[in-house]
């Protein structure tokens, strides 16, 4: 899912973490994407080179509009 992505936004409640992705995906970015059960947080959305994981209304508004 992250192949070719340049930006990752991960929402956990009201907290929003942003990761700039290069040729390698940082381990802390992968950890942030996973929920307490070890599964990928939902919802997940890819728009162009941006990946959104979790829900944050402001982030979705910025990326989609």
mmCIF file as Biopython writes it, N, C-alpha, C and O atoms, coordinates in Angstrom:
data_model
#
loop_
_atom_site.group_PDB
_atom_site.id
_atom_site.type_symbol
_atom_site.label_atom_id
_atom_site.label_alt_id
_atom_site.label_comp_id
_atom_site.label_asym_id
_atom_site.label_entity_id
_atom_site.label_seq_id
_atom_site.pdbx_PDB_ins_code
_atom_site.Cartn_x
_atom_site.Cartn_y
_atom_site.Cartn_z
_atom_site.occupancy
_atom_site.B_iso_or_equiv
_atom_site.auth_seq_id
_atom_site.auth_asym_id
_atom_site.pdbx_PDB_model_num
ATOM 1   N N  . UNK A ? 1  ? 0.813   -1.189 0.000  1.0 0.0 1  A 1 
ATOM 2   C CA . UNK A ? 1  ? 0.000   0.000  0.000  1.0 0.0 1  A 1 
ATOM 3   C C  . UNK A ? 1  ? 0.863   1.260  0.000  1.0 0.0 1  A 1 
ATOM 4   O O  . UNK A ? 1  ? 0.470   2.278  -0.571 1.0 0.0 1  A 1 
ATOM 5   N N  . UNK A ? 2  ? 2.009   1.203  0.621  1.0 0.0 2  A 1 
ATOM 6   C CA . UNK A ? 2  ? 2.871   2.377  0.697  1.0 0.0 2  A 1 
ATOM 7   C C  . UNK A ? 2  ? 3.844   2.506  -0.474 1.0 0.0 2  A 1 
ATOM 8   O O  . UNK A ? 2  ? 4.537   3.516  -0.593 1.0 0.0 2  A 1 
ATOM 9   N N  . UNK A ? 3  ? 3.901   1.499  -1.333 1.0 0.0 3  A 1 
ATOM 10  C CA . UNK A ? 3  ? 4.836   1.547  -2.455 1.0 0.0 3  A 1 
ATOM 11  C C  . UNK A ? 3  ? 4.489   2.724  -3.359 1.0 0.0 3  A 1 
ATOM 12  O O  . UNK A ? 3  ? 3.367   2.824  -3.857 1.0 0.0 3  A 1 
ATOM 13  N N  . UNK A ? 4  ? 5.439   3.597  -3.565 1.0 0.0 4  A 1 
ATOM 14  C CA . UNK A ? 4  ? 5.243   4.759  -4.412 1.0 0.0 4  A 1 
ATOM 15  C C  . UNK A ? 4  ? 4.625   5.955  -3.707 1.0 0.0 4  A 1 
ATOM 16  O O  . UNK A ? 4  ? 4.487   7.022  -4.305 1.0 0.0 4  A 1 
ATOM 17  N N  . UNK A ? 5  ? 4.250   5.790  -2.439 1.0 0.0 5  A 1 
ATOM 18  C CA . UNK A ? 5  ? 3.659   6.901  -1.684 1.0 0.0 5  A 1 
ATOM 19  C C  . UNK A ? 5  ? 4.767   7.813  -1.169 1.0 0.0 5  A 1 
ATOM 20  O O  . UNK A ? 5  ? 5.869   7.355  -0.865 1.0 0.0 5  A 1 
ATOM 21  N N  . UNK A ? 6  ? 4.468   9.102  -1.075 1.0 0.0 6  A 1 
ATOM 22  C CA . UNK A ? 6  ? 5.441   10.075 -0.590 1.0 0.0 6  A 1 
ATOM 23  C C  . UNK A ? 6  ? 5.088   10.588 0.801  1.0 0.0 6  A 1 
ATOM 24  O O  . UNK A ? 6  ? 5.942   11.119 1.511  1.0 0.0 6  A 1 
ATOM 25  N N  . UNK A ? 7  ? 3.824   10.427 1.184  1.0 0.0 7  A 1 
ATOM 26  C CA . UNK A ? 7  ? 3.352   10.995 2.452  1.0 0.0 7  A 1 
ATOM 27  C C  . UNK A ? 7  ? 2.379   10.023 3.104  1.0 0.0 7  A 1 
ATOM 28  O O  . UNK A ? 7  ? 1.525   9.442  2.434  1.0 0.0 7  A 1 
ATOM 29  N N  . UNK A ? 8  ? 2.513   9.852  4.411  1.0 0.0 8  A 1 
ATOM 30  C CA . UNK A ? 8  ? 1.631   8.993  5.184  1.0 0.0 8  A 1 
ATOM 31  C C  . UNK A ? 8  ? 1.060   9.798  6.332  1.0 0.0 8  A 1 
ATOM 32  O O  . UNK A ? 8  ? 1.804   10.399 7.107  1.0 0.0 8  A 1 
ATOM 33  N N  . UNK A ? 9  ? -0.260  9.812  6.444  1.0 0.0 9  A 1 
ATOM 34  C CA . UNK A ? 9  ? -0.946  10.460 7.555  1.0 0.0 9  A 1 
ATOM 35  C C  . UNK A ? 9  ? -1.633  9.375  8.370  1.0 0.0 9  A 1 
ATOM 36  O O  . UNK A ? 9  ? -2.413  8.592  7.828  1.0 0.0 9  A 1 
ATOM 37  N N  . UNK A ? 10 ? -1.350  9.321  9.670  1.0 0.0 10 A 1 
ATOM 38  C CA . UNK A ? 10 ? -1.938  8.312  10.541 1.0 0.0 10 A 1 
ATOM 39  C C  . UNK A ? 10 ? -2.693  9.017  11.659 1.0 0.0 10 A 1 
ATOM 40  O O  . UNK A ? 10 ? -2.124  9.808  12.411 1.0 0.0 10 A 1 
ATOM 41  N N  . UNK A ? 11 ? -3.981  8.715  11.751 1.0 0.0 11 A 1 
ATOM 42  C CA . UNK A ? 11 ? -4.830  9.312  12.779 1.0 0.0 11 A 1 
ATOM 43  C C  . UNK A ? 11 ? -5.100  8.291  13.875 1.0 0.0 11 A 1 
ATOM 44  O O  . UNK A ? 11 ? -5.468  7.147  13.610 1.0 0.0 11 A 1 
ATOM 45  N N  . UNK A ? 12 ? -4.906  8.738  15.120 1.0 0.0 12 A 1 
ATOM 46  C CA . UNK A ? 12 ? -5.235  7.937  16.304 1.0 0.0 12 A 1 
ATOM 47  C C  . UNK A ? 12 ? -6.014  8.863  17.211 1.0 0.0 12 A 1 
ATOM 48  O O  . UNK A ? 12 ? -5.429  9.665  17.939 1.0 0.0 12 A 1 
ATOM 49  N N  . UNK A ? 13 ? -7.322  8.758  17.173 1.0 0.0 13 A 1 
ATOM 50  C CA . UNK A ? 13 ? -8.156  9.689  17.924 1.0 0.0 13 A 1 
ATOM 51  C C  . UNK A ? 13 ? -8.009  11.072 17.318 1.0 0.0 13 A 1 
ATOM 52  O O  . UNK A ? 13 ? -8.188  11.239 16.112 1.0 0.0 13 A 1 
ATOM 53  N N  . UNK A ? 14 ? -7.688  12.062 18.132 1.0 0.0 14 A 1 
ATOM 54  C CA . UNK A ? 14 ? -7.505  13.416 17.620 1.0 0.0 14 A 1 
ATOM 55  C C  . UNK A ? 14 ? -6.061  13.687 17.211 1.0 0.0 14 A 1 
ATOM 56  O O  . UNK A ? 14 ? -5.758  14.737 16.643 1.0 0.0 14 A 1 
ATOM 57  N N  . UNK A ? 15 ? -5.176  12.744 17.499 1.0 0.0 15 A 1 
ATOM 58  C CA . UNK A ? 15 ? -3.764  12.892 17.170 1.0 0.0 15 A 1 
ATOM 59  C C  . UNK A ? 15 ? -3.530  12.518 15.708 1.0 0.0 15 A 1 
ATOM 60  O O  . UNK A ? 15 ? -4.051  11.510 15.231 1.0 0.0 15 A 1 
ATOM 61  N N  . UNK A ? 16 ? -2.751  13.325 15.005 1.0 0.0 16 A 1 
ATOM 62  C CA . UNK A ? 16 ? -2.443  13.069 13.604 1.0 0.0 16 A 1 
ATOM 63  C C  . UNK A ? 16 ? -0.927  13.091 13.434 1.0 0.0 16 A 1 
ATOM 64  O O  . UNK A ? 16 ? -0.278  14.096 13.726 1.0 0.0 16 A 1 
ATOM 65  N N  . UNK A ? 17 ? -0.370  11.983 12.962 1.0 0.0 17 A 1 
ATOM 66  C CA . UNK A ? 17 ? 1.068   11.886 12.708 1.0 0.0 17 A 1 
ATOM 67  C C  . UNK A ? 17 ? 1.301   11.898 11.208 1.0 0.0 17 A 1 
ATOM 68  O O  . UNK A ? 17 ? 0.575   11.252 10.453 1.0 0.0 17 A 1 
ATOM 69  N N  . UNK A ? 18 ? 2.318   12.635 10.781 1.0 0.0 18 A 1 
ATOM 70  C CA . UNK A ? 18 ? 2.659   12.696 9.359  1.0 0.0 18 A 1 
ATOM 71  C C  . UNK A ? 18 ? 4.069   12.163 9.173  1.0 0.0 18 A 1 
ATOM 72  O O  . UNK A ? 18 ? 4.985   12.518 9.914  1.0 0.0 18 A 1 
ATOM 73  N N  . UNK A ? 19 ? 4.230   11.309 8.174  1.0 0.0 19 A 1 
ATOM 74  C CA . UNK A ? 19 ? 5.522   10.730 7.842  1.0 0.0 19 A 1 
ATOM 75  C C  . UNK A ? 19 ? 5.825   11.027 6.385  1.0 0.0 19 A 1 
ATOM 76  O O  . UNK A ? 19 ? 4.974   10.837 5.516  1.0 0.0 19 A 1 
ATOM 77  N N  . UNK A ? 20 ? 7.027   11.489 6.122  1.0 0.0 20 A 1 
ATOM 78  C CA . UNK A ? 20 ? 7.507   11.651 4.753  1.0 0.0 20 A 1 
ATOM 79  C C  . UNK A ? 20 ? 8.177   10.342 4.381  1.0 0.0 20 A 1 
ATOM 80  O O  . UNK A ? 20 ? 9.072   9.875  5.086  1.0 0.0 20 A 1 
ATOM 81  N N  . UNK A ? 21 ? 7.755   9.758  3.294  1.0 0.0 21 A 1 
ATOM 82  C CA . UNK A ? 21 ? 8.277   8.457  2.898  1.0 0.0 21 A 1 
ATOM 83  C C  . UNK A ? 21 ? 9.309   8.622  1.801  1.0 0.0 21 A 1 
ATOM 84  O O  . UNK A ? 21 ? 9.087   9.349  0.833  1.0 0.0 21 A 1 
ATOM 85  N N  . UNK A ? 22 ? 10.419  7.957  1.952  1.0 0.0 22 A 1 
ATOM 86  C CA . UNK A ? 22 ? 11.467  7.953  0.942  1.0 0.0 22 A 1 
ATOM 87  C C  . UNK A ? 22 ? 11.520  6.545  0.346  1.0 0.0 22 A 1 
ATOM 88  O O  . UNK A ? 22 ? 10.487  5.892  0.200  1.0 0.0 22 A 1 
ATOM 89  N N  . UNK A ? 23 ? 12.686  6.093  0.013  1.0 0.0 23 A 1 
ATOM 90  C CA . UNK A ? 23 ? 12.811  4.745  -0.549 1.0 0.0 23 A 1 
ATOM 91  C C  . UNK A ? 23 ? 12.505  3.671  0.482  1.0 0.0 23 A 1 
ATOM 92  O O  . UNK A ? 23 ? 12.130  2.555  0.123  1.0 0.0 23 A 1 
ATOM 93  N N  . UNK A ? 24 ? 12.663  3.997  1.766  1.0 0.0 24 A 1 
ATOM 94  C CA . UNK A ? 24 ? 12.384  3.046  2.853  1.0 0.0 24 A 1 
ATOM 95  C C  . UNK A ? 24 ? 11.284  3.579  3.742  1.0 0.0 24 A 1 
ATOM 96  O O  . UNK A ? 24 ? 11.198  4.781  3.992  1.0 0.0 24 A 1 
ATOM 97  N N  . UNK A ? 25 ? 10.453  2.689  4.212  1.0 0.0 25 A 1 
ATOM 98  C CA . UNK A ? 25 ? 9.387   3.069  5.149  1.0 0.0 25 A 1 
ATOM 99  C C  . UNK A ? 25 ? 9.925   2.902  6.564  1.0 0.0 25 A 1 
ATOM 100 O O  . UNK A ? 25 ? 10.344  1.806  6.937  1.0 0.0 25 A 1 
ATOM 101 N N  . UNK A ? 26 ? 9.921   3.974  7.360  1.0 0.0 26 A 1 
ATOM 102 C CA . UNK A ? 26 ? 10.438  3.862  8.732  1.0 0.0 26 A 1 
ATOM 103 C C  . UNK A ? 26 ? 9.605   2.896  9.581  1.0 0.0 26 A 1 
ATOM 104 O O  . UNK A ? 26 ? 8.393   2.783  9.400  1.0 0.0 26 A 1 
ATOM 105 N N  . UNK A ? 27 ? 10.263  2.211  10.495 1.0 0.0 27 A 1 
ATOM 106 C CA . UNK A ? 27 ? 9.582   1.248  11.359 1.0 0.0 27 A 1 
ATOM 107 C C  . UNK A ? 27 ? 8.517   1.920  12.212 1.0 0.0 27 A 1 
ATOM 108 O O  . UNK A ? 27 ? 7.472   1.326  12.477 1.0 0.0 27 A 1 
ATOM 109 N N  . UNK A ? 28 ? 8.770   3.163  12.650 1.0 0.0 28 A 1 
ATOM 110 C CA . UNK A ? 28 ? 7.769   3.851  13.466 1.0 0.0 28 A 1 
ATOM 111 C C  . UNK A ? 28 ? 6.520   4.197  12.661 1.0 0.0 28 A 1 
ATOM 112 O O  . UNK A ? 28 ? 5.435   4.314  13.231 1.0 0.0 28 A 1 
ATOM 113 N N  . UNK A ? 29 ? 6.654   4.362  11.344 1.0 0.0 29 A 1 
ATOM 114 C CA . UNK A ? 29 ? 5.491   4.600  10.490 1.0 0.0 29 A 1 
ATOM 115 C C  . UNK A ? 29 ? 4.630   3.342  10.404 1.0 0.0 29 A 1 
ATOM 116 O O  . UNK A ? 29 ? 3.403   3.421  10.456 1.0 0.0 29 A 1 
ATOM 117 N N  . UNK A ? 30 ? 5.259   2.209  10.274 1.0 0.0 30 A 1 
ATOM 118 C CA . UNK A ? 30 ? 4.525   0.937  10.221 1.0 0.0 30 A 1 
ATOM 119 C C  . UNK A ? 30 ? 3.828   0.686  11.554 1.0 0.0 30 A 1 
ATOM 120 O O  . UNK A ? 30 ? 2.668   0.274  11.581 1.0 0.0 30 A 1 
ATOM 121 N N  . UNK A ? 31 ? 4.526   0.931  12.654 1.0 0.0 31 A 1 
ATOM 122 C CA . UNK A ? 31 ? 3.923   0.753  13.982 1.0 0.0 31 A 1 
ATOM 123 C C  . UNK A ? 31 ? 2.713   1.662  14.165 1.0 0.0 31 A 1 
ATOM 124 O O  . UNK A ? 31 ? 1.715   1.259  14.763 1.0 0.0 31 A 1 
ATOM 125 N N  . UNK A ? 32 ? 2.798   2.890  13.651 1.0 0.0 32 A 1 
ATOM 126 C CA . UNK A ? 32 ? 1.691   3.842  13.787 1.0 0.0 32 A 1 
ATOM 127 C C  . UNK A ? 32 ? 0.466   3.395  12.991 1.0 0.0 32 A 1 
ATOM 128 O O  . UNK A ? 32 ? -0.665  3.681  13.383 1.0 0.0 32 A 1 
ATOM 129 N N  . UNK A ? 33 ? 0.685   2.700  11.884 1.0 0.0 33 A 1 
ATOM 130 C CA . UNK A ? 33 ? -0.421  2.245  11.033 1.0 0.0 33 A 1 
ATOM 131 C C  . UNK A ? 33 ? -1.214  1.102  11.655 1.0 0.0 33 A 1 
ATOM 132 O O  . UNK A ? 33 ? -2.364  0.869  11.283 1.0 0.0 33 A 1 
ATOM 133 N N  . UNK A ? 34 ? -0.612  0.395  12.594 1.0 0.0 34 A 1 
ATOM 134 C CA . UNK A ? 34 ? -1.251  -0.785 13.168 1.0 0.0 34 A 1 
ATOM 135 C C  . UNK A ? 34 ? -2.011  -0.436 14.431 1.0 0.0 34 A 1 
ATOM 136 O O  . UNK A ? 34 ? -1.558  0.369  15.244 1.0 0.0 34 A 1 
ATOM 137 N N  . UNK A ? 35 ? -3.162  -1.047 14.583 1.0 0.0 35 A 1 
ATOM 138 C CA . UNK A ? 35 ? -3.976  -0.857 15.784 1.0 0.0 35 A 1 
ATOM 139 C C  . UNK A ? 35 ? -3.511  -1.760 16.906 1.0 0.0 35 A 1 
ATOM 140 O O  . UNK A ? 35 ? -2.503  -2.453 16.769 1.0 0.0 35 A 1 
ATOM 141 N N  . UNK A ? 36 ? -4.236  -1.762 18.020 1.0 0.0 36 A 1 
ATOM 142 C CA . UNK A ? 36 ? -3.832  -2.562 19.185 1.0 0.0 36 A 1 
ATOM 143 C C  . UNK A ? 36 ? -3.855  -4.071 18.924 1.0 0.0 36 A 1 
ATOM 144 O O  . UNK A ? 36 ? -3.157  -4.821 19.607 1.0 0.0 36 A 1 
ATOM 145 N N  . UNK A ? 37 ? -4.629  -4.517 17.966 1.0 0.0 37 A 1 
ATOM 146 C CA . UNK A ? 37 ? -4.686  -5.951 17.662 1.0 0.0 37 A 1 
ATOM 147 C C  . UNK A ? 37 ? -3.644  -6.377 16.638 1.0 0.0 37 A 1 
ATOM 148 O O  . UNK A ? 37 ? -3.515  -7.562 16.333 1.0 0.0 37 A 1 
ATOM 149 N N  . UNK A ? 38 ? -2.890  -5.397 16.099 1.0 0.0 38 A 1 
ATOM 150 C CA . UNK A ? 38 ? -1.881  -5.720 15.099 1.0 0.0 38 A 1 
ATOM 151 C C  . UNK A ? 38 ? -2.396  -5.625 13.676 1.0 0.0 38 A 1 
ATOM 152 O O  . UNK A ? 38 ? -1.652  -5.874 12.727 1.0 0.0 38 A 1 
ATOM 153 N N  . UNK A ? 39 ? -3.659  -5.266 13.520 1.0 0.0 39 A 1 
ATOM 154 C CA . UNK A ? 39 ? -4.222  -5.097 12.181 1.0 0.0 39 A 1 
ATOM 155 C C  . UNK A ? 39 ? -4.108  -3.650 11.741 1.0 0.0 39 A 1 
ATOM 156 O O  . UNK A ? 39 ? -3.936  -2.749 12.562 1.0 0.0 39 A 1 
ATOM 157 N N  . UNK A ? 40 ? -4.204  -3.440 10.451 1.0 0.0 40 A 1 
ATOM 158 C CA . UNK A ? 40 ? -4.157  -2.096 9.893  1.0 0.0 40 A 1 
ATOM 159 C C  . UNK A ? 40 ? -5.355  -1.302 10.382 1.0 0.0 40 A 1 
ATOM 160 O O  . UNK A ? 40 ? -6.483  -1.794 10.356 1.0 0.0 40 A 1 
ATOM 161 N N  . UNK A ? 41 ? -5.114  -0.074 10.830 1.0 0.0 41 A 1 
ATOM 162 C CA . UNK A ? 41 ? -6.214  0.788  11.277 1.0 0.0 41 A 1 
ATOM 163 C C  . UNK A ? 41 ? -7.149  1.062  10.117 1.0 0.0 41 A 1 
ATOM 164 O O  . UNK A ? 41 ? -6.727  1.074  8.961  1.0 0.0 41 A 1 
ATOM 165 N N  . UNK A ? 42 ? -8.407  1.281  10.422 1.0 0.0 42 A 1 
ATOM 166 C CA . UNK A ? 42 ? -9.400  1.572  9.389  1.0 0.0 42 A 1 
ATOM 167 C C  . UNK A ? 42 ? -9.964  2.953  9.638  1.0 0.0 42 A 1 
ATOM 168 O O  . UNK A ? 42 ? -9.994  3.381  10.792 1.0 0.0 42 A 1 
ATOM 169 N N  . UNK A ? 43 ? -10.393 3.644  8.674  1.0 0.0 43 A 1 
ATOM 170 C CA . UNK A ? 43 ? -10.315 3.342  7.240  1.0 0.0 43 A 1 
ATOM 171 C C  . UNK A ? 43 ? -8.923  3.661  6.694  1.0 0.0 43 A 1 
ATOM 172 O O  . UNK A ? 43 ? -8.145  4.384  7.315  1.0 0.0 43 A 1 
ATOM 173 N N  . UNK A ? 44 ? -8.633  3.107  5.529  1.0 0.0 44 A 1 
ATOM 174 C CA . UNK A ? 44 ? -7.382  3.374  4.815  1.0 0.0 44 A 1 
ATOM 175 C C  . UNK A ? 44 ? -7.731  3.913  3.442  1.0 0.0 44 A 1 
ATOM 176 O O  . UNK A ? 44 ? -8.631  3.402  2.775  1.0 0.0 44 A 1 
ATOM 177 N N  . UNK A ? 45 ? -7.027  4.931  3.028  1.0 0.0 45 A 1 
ATOM 178 C CA . UNK A ? 45 ? -7.331  5.588  1.770  1.0 0.0 45 A 1 
ATOM 179 C C  . UNK A ? 45 ? -6.040  6.047  1.131  1.0 0.0 45 A 1 
ATOM 180 O O  . UNK A ? 45 ? -5.164  6.584  1.809  1.0 0.0 45 A 1 
ATOM 181 N N  . UNK A ? 46 ? -5.916  5.839  -0.168 1.0 0.0 46 A 1 
ATOM 182 C CA . UNK A ? 46 ? -4.765  6.347  -0.903 1.0 0.0 46 A 1 
ATOM 183 C C  . UNK A ? 46 ? -5.263  7.318  -1.952 1.0 0.0 46 A 1 
ATOM 184 O O  . UNK A ? 46 ? -6.107  6.981  -2.782 1.0 0.0 46 A 1 
ATOM 185 N N  . UNK A ? 47 ? -4.726  8.540  -1.903 1.0 0.0 47 A 1 
ATOM 186 C CA . UNK A ? 47 ? -5.083  9.578  -2.865 1.0 0.0 47 A 1 
ATOM 187 C C  . UNK A ? 47 ? -3.780  10.073 -3.471 1.0 0.0 47 A 1 
ATOM 188 O O  . UNK A ? 47 ? -3.011  10.781 -2.821 1.0 0.0 47 A 1 
ATOM 189 N N  . UNK A ? 48 ? -3.540  9.702  -4.704 1.0 0.0 48 A 1 
ATOM 190 C CA . UNK A ? 48 ? -2.276  10.081 -5.340 1.0 0.0 48 A 1 
ATOM 191 C C  . UNK A ? 48 ? -1.111  9.461  -4.603 1.0 0.0 48 A 1 
ATOM 192 O O  . UNK A ? 48 ? -1.020  8.239  -4.492 1.0 0.0 48 A 1 
ATOM 193 N N  . UNK A ? 49 ? -0.211  10.301 -4.094 1.0 0.0 49 A 1 
ATOM 194 C CA . UNK A ? 49 ? 0.959   9.811  -3.363 1.0 0.0 49 A 1 
ATOM 195 C C  . UNK A ? 49 ? 0.806   9.980  -1.858 1.0 0.0 49 A 1 
ATOM 196 O O  . UNK A ? 49 ? 1.787   9.925  -1.117 1.0 0.0 49 A 1 
ATOM 197 N N  . UNK A ? 50 ? -0.438  10.188 -1.408 1.0 0.0 50 A 1 
ATOM 198 C CA . UNK A ? 50 ? -0.723  10.332 0.017  1.0 0.0 50 A 1 
ATOM 199 C C  . UNK A ? 50 ? -1.560  9.153  0.494  1.0 0.0 50 A 1 
ATOM 200 O O  . UNK A ? 50 ? -2.542  8.779  -0.147 1.0 0.0 50 A 1 
ATOM 201 N N  . UNK A ? 51 ? -1.168  8.572  1.620  1.0 0.0 51 A 1 
ATOM 202 C CA . UNK A ? 51 ? -1.915  7.476  2.234  1.0 0.0 51 A 1 
ATOM 203 C C  . UNK A ? 51 ? -2.442  7.974  3.575  1.0 0.0 51 A 1 
ATOM 204 O O  . UNK A ? 51 ? -1.693  8.512  4.391  1.0 0.0 51 A 1 
ATOM 205 N N  . UNK A ? 52 ? -3.748  7.784  3.789  1.0 0.0 52 A 1 
ATOM 206 C CA . UNK A ? 52 ? -4.395  8.147  5.049  1.0 0.0 52 A 1 
ATOM 207 C C  . UNK A ? 52 ? -4.801  6.863  5.762  1.0 0.0 52 A 1 
ATOM 208 O O  . UNK A ? 52 ? -5.451  6.000  5.171  1.0 0.0 52 A 1 
ATOM 209 N N  . UNK A ? 53 ? -4.423  6.735  7.019  1.0 0.0 53 A 1 
ATOM 210 C CA . UNK A ? 53 ? -4.777  5.565  7.817  1.0 0.0 53 A 1 
ATOM 211 C C  . UNK A ? 53 ? -5.448  6.067  9.088  1.0 0.0 53 A 1 
ATOM 212 O O  . UNK A ? 53 ? -4.904  6.927  9.781  1.0 0.0 53 A 1 
ATOM 213 N N  . UNK A ? 54 ? -6.617  5.539  9.396  1.0 0.0 54 A 1 
ATOM 214 C CA . UNK A ? 54 ? -7.397  6.031  10.521 1.0 0.0 54 A 1 
ATOM 215 C C  . UNK A ? 54 ? -8.260  7.195  10.047 1.0 0.0 54 A 1 
ATOM 216 O O  . UNK A ? 54 ? -8.196  7.576  8.878  1.0 0.0 54 A 1 
ATOM 217 N N  . UNK A ? 55 ? -9.058  7.756  10.933 1.0 0.0 55 A 1 
ATOM 218 C CA . UNK A ? 55 ? -9.958  8.833  10.520 1.0 0.0 55 A 1 
ATOM 219 C C  . UNK A ? 55 ? -9.671  10.111 11.283 1.0 0.0 55 A 1 
ATOM 220 O O  . UNK A ? 55 ? -9.645  10.134 12.514 1.0 0.0 55 A 1 
ATOM 221 N N  . UNK A ? 56 ? -9.458  11.168 10.527 1.0 0.0 56 A 1 
ATOM 222 C CA . UNK A ? 56 ? -9.336  12.517 11.056 1.0 0.0 56 A 1 
ATOM 223 C C  . UNK A ? 56 ? -10.016 13.426 10.036 1.0 0.0 56 A 1 
ATOM 224 O O  . UNK A ? 56 ? -9.545  13.561 8.907  1.0 0.0 56 A 1 
ATOM 225 N N  . UNK A ? 57 ? -11.111 14.041 10.433 1.0 0.0 57 A 1 
ATOM 226 C CA . UNK A ? 57 ? -11.930 14.817 9.500  1.0 0.0 57 A 1 
ATOM 227 C C  . UNK A ? 57 ? -11.131 15.916 8.803  1.0 0.0 57 A 1 
ATOM 228 O O  . UNK A ? 57 ? -11.286 16.118 7.599  1.0 0.0 57 A 1 
ATOM 229 N N  . UNK A ? 58 ? -10.290 16.619 9.533  1.0 0.0 58 A 1 
ATOM 230 C CA . UNK A ? 58 ? -9.508  17.689 8.931  1.0 0.0 58 A 1 
ATOM 231 C C  . UNK A ? 58 ? -8.525  17.165 7.886  1.0 0.0 58 A 1 
ATOM 232 O O  . UNK A ? 58 ? -8.356  17.776 6.831  1.0 0.0 58 A 1 
ATOM 233 N N  . UNK A ? 59 ? -7.879  16.038 8.173  1.0 0.0 59 A 1 
ATOM 234 C CA . UNK A ? 59 ? -6.937  15.453 7.223  1.0 0.0 59 A 1 
ATOM 235 C C  . UNK A ? 59 ? -7.659  15.010 5.958  1.0 0.0 59 A 1 
ATOM 236 O O  . UNK A ? 59 ? -7.174  15.251 4.852  1.0 0.0 59 A 1 
ATOM 237 N N  . UNK A ? 60 ? -8.803  14.372 6.107  1.0 0.0 60 A 1 
ATOM 238 C CA . UNK A ? 60 ? -9.560  13.946 4.932  1.0 0.0 60 A 1 
ATOM 239 C C  . UNK A ? 60 ? -9.992  15.156 4.113  1.0 0.0 60 A 1 
ATOM 240 O O  . UNK A ? 60 ? -9.927  15.130 2.884  1.0 0.0 60 A 1 
ATOM 241 N N  . UNK A ? 61 ? -10.431 16.215 4.784  1.0 0.0 61 A 1 
ATOM 242 C CA . UNK A ? 61 ? -10.862 17.417 4.090  1.0 0.0 61 A 1 
ATOM 243 C C  . UNK A ? 61 ? -9.684  18.018 3.308  1.0 0.0 61 A 1 
ATOM 244 O O  . UNK A ? 61 ? -9.846  18.405 2.150  1.0 0.0 61 A 1 
ATOM 245 N N  . UNK A ? 62 ? -8.515  18.099 3.926  1.0 0.0 62 A 1 
ATOM 246 C CA . UNK A ? 62 ? -7.336  18.677 3.262  1.0 0.0 62 A 1 
ATOM 247 C C  . UNK A ? 62 ? -6.915  17.866 2.054  1.0 0.0 62 A 1 
ATOM 248 O O  . UNK A ? 62 ? -6.575  18.438 1.018  1.0 0.0 62 A 1 
ATOM 249 N N  . UNK A ? 63 ? -6.929  16.551 2.161  1.0 0.0 63 A 1 
ATOM 250 C CA . UNK A ? 63 ? -6.458  15.696 1.075  1.0 0.0 63 A 1 
ATOM 251 C C  . UNK A ? 63 ? -7.485  15.565 -0.039 1.0 0.0 63 A 1 
ATOM 252 O O  . UNK A ? 63 ? -7.130  15.557 -1.218 1.0 0.0 63 A 1 
ATOM 253 N N  . UNK A ? 64 ? -8.749  15.465 0.328  1.0 0.0 64 A 1 
ATOM 254 C CA . UNK A ? 64 ? -9.783  15.215 -0.689 1.0 0.0 64 A 1 
ATOM 255 C C  . UNK A ? 64 ? -10.289 16.475 -1.390 1.0 0.0 64 A 1 
ATOM 256 O O  . UNK A ? 64 ? -10.779 16.393 -2.516 1.0 0.0 64 A 1 
ATOM 257 N N  . UNK A ? 65 ? -10.182 17.624 -0.754 1.0 0.0 65 A 1 
ATOM 258 C CA . UNK A ? 65 ? -10.712 18.843 -1.365 1.0 0.0 65 A 1 
ATOM 259 C C  . UNK A ? 65 ? -9.634  19.733 -1.906 1.0 0.0 65 A 1 
ATOM 260 O O  . UNK A ? 65 ? -9.928  20.798 -2.450 1.0 0.0 65 A 1 
#
